Amino acid sequence: MPTTHFIVHDKKDTVGVIVDENGVKKGQKLTGWVMEGDATITLQAVDDVPLGHKIALKDIRKGETILKYGNDIGKAVADIGKGRHAHVHNMKTKRW
């Protein structure tokens, strides 16, 4: 079985969470586990992404809702390309 670099809880999620203790490096081919349905997906990292941070599973346009663990966790404040690091520099909560 290949190494799992990131996990996704819900098929509708737009980001996955890096679980590789070393994080992932730009250009690295990644394998993710989608818990709903017990499936695997592959993705190429466009940025370095540290452990516990999010990676975009698809192109996310500025203003779109970001879904993690099946929940709305905020919105994109800039376009986030597939395979890019999704964090405070390009997303924020909708509360403020």
C-alpha positions in Angstrom: 0.0 0.0 0.0 1.4 3.4 -0.9 2.2 6.0 1.7 -0.7 8.3 2.7 0.3 11.9 2.4 -3.1 13.5 3.1 -6.6 12.6 4.3 -10.0 13.7 3.2 -13.1 12.9 5.3 -15.9 13.7 2.8 -16.1 13.3 -1.0 -17.3 16.9 -1.2 -14.2 18.3 0.6 -12.2 20.8 -1.4 -9.1 20.5 0.8 -7.2 17.6 2.3 -5.0 17.6 5.4 -1.4 16.7 5.2 -0.6 13.7 7.6 2.9 12.9 6.4 5.1 13.8 9.5 7.7 15.3 7.1 5.1 17.5 5.3 5.2 17.4 1.5 7.5 19.1 -1.0 6.7 21.1 -4.1 6.5 18.7 -7.1 5.9 15.6 -5.0 3.3 13.1 -6.2 0.9 12.6 -3.3 -1.5 9.8 -2.3 -4.6 10.7 -0.3 -7.1 8.6 1.5 -10.8 9.6 1.2 -12.4 8.1 4.3 -15.9 8.3 2.9 -15.9 5.3 0.5 -12.4 4.2 1.5 -10.9 5.4 -1.7 -7.5 6.8 -2.7 -6.7 9.8 -4.9 -3.5 11.2 -6.3 -2.4 14.8 -6.5 0.8 16.7 -7.3 1.9 19.3 -4.7 2.5 22.7 -6.2 3.8 24.1 -3.0 5.6 22.8 0.1 2.9 22.0 2.7 3.7 21.3 6.3 2.2 18.6 8.5 -1.4 19.5 9.6 -1.9 22.1 6.9 -4.4 21.9 4.0 -3.8 21.2 0.3 -6.4 22.2 -2.4 -7.9 19.1 -4.1 -9.3 21.2 -6.9 -9.0 24.8 -8.2 -10.8 27.0 -5.7 -11.8 30.5 -6.9 -11.7 33.6 -4.8 -14.9 33.8 -2.7 -15.7 30.1 -2.9 -16.4 28.2 0.3 -13.7 25.8 1.5 -14.9 22.4 2.8 -12.8 20.3 5.2 -14.1 17.2 7.1 -17.5 17.8 5.4 -17.7 21.3 7.0 -17.6 24.9 5.8 -14.3 26.2 7.3 -14.2 29.6 5.4 -13.7 31.2 2.1 -10.9 31.7 -0.4 -9.6 35.3 -0.4 -7.5 34.5 -3.4 -7.6 31.9 -6.1 -6.1 28.6 -4.8 -4.9 26.2 -7.5 -5.2 22.4 -7.3 -2.2 21.1 -5.3 -1.5 24.5 -3.6 -1.1 25.2 0.1 -4.4 26.5 1.5 -3.8 28.5 4.7 -4.2 32.0 6.2 -2.5 33.7 3.3 -5.3 32.7 0.9 -8.4 31.8 3.0 -10.2 33.1 6.1 -13.2 32.4 8.3 -16.5 33.8 7.2 -17.1 35.1 10.8 -15.2 38.3 10.3 
